[in-house]
Amino acid sequence: MSNHLAIATVTAALGRIAHAAAEASGVGSVGLEFGRPAAPGDGQTTRKVQVYLYQVTPNAALRNADLPTRGPGGNLVQRPQVALSLHYLLAFYGGQQALEPERMLGAVERDLHTRPLLTRRAIQNAIASYPELTGSNLAE
């Protein structure tokens, strides 16, 4: 069972995967930002990937799969778990004339399609990369 840092850990892990794939696309050095995407300025060619968690919904398939479990004495044996679906928006910025945003998007989509699950290693790397996530137990 994960603690309150689980959603932030998933966001960081997804960001690291997207960033690595975008850099492997051959466009050069790429930045990584989290948060709401903004309209790029005129002529902006700064290469970056932006990861934004725009919606969190209950997962209908798993919503009632884990109800609280109580022992014979009425004491709580297992806490209820919340099943959520996290919806992300990935935005890509770069030189339009060289089609850099589209090249980064293609590389990221290829990698996410090839590996659609977050591995324990990816989660551990995200926790190690962001000191704010110290104490996250999502990898366990």
Salt bridges, closest charged atoms under 4 A:
GLU23 OE2 - HIS19 NE2 3.67
GLU33 OE1 - LYS48 NZ 3.26
GLU100 OE2 - ARG47 NE 3.02
ASP111 OD1 - ARG110 NE 3.09
ASP111 OD2 - ARG115 NH2 3.50
